[in-house]
């Protein structure tokens, strides 16, 4: 069974930084496009970033220039470096295979940006 476990969230002040990590299982990890999604209070969801097997990346307009996604295939891990955080970045962050249904997003990590 494929699993995705995000970690590294926490409480940070506006303007601060966090680095999220994601541990994935699955024998085909190296060929997957991986994604970071977030779910805001009130349950609205957004695709934050993706990274393909060839390291092509995409970002939501709301995070361009502030967030950076990367991956380490030897460790089956994906990362999200988040800089210049804003209160509107407050959400639960998930890191499944891109295109996964919400039920398959795995374990998320809470990010709270507040003074």
Residue pairs with C-beta under 8 A, 6 or more apart in sequence:
1 25
2 24
2 25
2 26
2 97
2 104
3 24
3 25
3 26
3 106
3 107
4 22
4 23
4 24
4 25
4 94
4 95
4 96
4 97
4 105
4 106
4 107
5 22
5 23
5 24
5 106
5 107
6 20
6 21
6 22
6 93
6 94
6 95
6 106
6 107
6 108
6 109
7 20
7 21
7 22
7 23
7 109
8 18
8 19
8 20
8 21
8 109
9 18
9 20
9 92
9 93
9 109
9 110
9 111
9 112
10 18
10 110
10 111
10 112
11 112
11 114
12 18
12 85
12 111
12 112
12 113
13 113
13 114
13 115
14 85
14 86
14 87
14 113
14 114
14 115
15 84
15 85
16 85
16 113
17 81
17 82
17 83
17 84
17 85
18 82
18 85
18 111
19 79
19 80
19 81
19 82
20 36
20 79
20 80
20 82
20 93
20 95
20 109
20 111
21 77
21 78
21 79
22 34
22 36
22 77
22 78
22 79
22 80
22 95
23 75
23 76
23 77
24 34
24 76
24 77
24 78
24 95
24 97
25 76
26 32
26 76
26 97
29 73
29 76
30 53
30 73
31 53
32 53
32 97
32 98
33 50
33 51
33 52
33 53
33 97
33 98
33 99
34 50
34 51
34 69
34 71
34 78
34 95
34 96
34 97
34 98
35 47
35 48
35 49
35 50
35 51
35 95
35 96
35 97
35 98
35 99
35 100
36 47
36 48
36 49
36 50
36 69
36 78
36 80
36 93
36 94
36 95
37 45
37 46
37 47
37 48
37 93
37 94
37 95
37 96
37 105
38 45
38 46
38 48
38 89
38 91
38 92
38 93
38 94
38 111
39 45
39 91
39 92
39 94
39 108
40 46
40 90
40 91
41 90
41 91
45 102
46 60
46 62
46 91
47 60
48 59
48 60
48 63
48 67
48 80
48 93
49 57
49 58
49 59
49 60
49 63
49 67
49 69
49 80
50 57
50 58
50 69
50 98
51 57
51 69
51 70
51 71
51 78
55 71
57 68
57 69
59 67
59 69
62 88
63 82
63 89
66 82
66 83
66 84
66 85
67 80
67 81
67 82
67 83
68 80
68 81
68 83
69 78
69 79
69 80
69 81
70 78
70 79
70 81
71 77
71 78
71 79
72 78
72 79
78 95
80 93
80 95
82 89
82 111
85 111
85 113
86 113
87 113
87 114
88 113
89 111
89 113
90 111
90 112
90 113
90 114
91 110
91 111
92 108
92 109
92 110
92 111
93 108
93 109
93 110
93 111
94 105
94 106
94 107
94 108
95 105
95 106
96 104
96 105
96 106
97 104
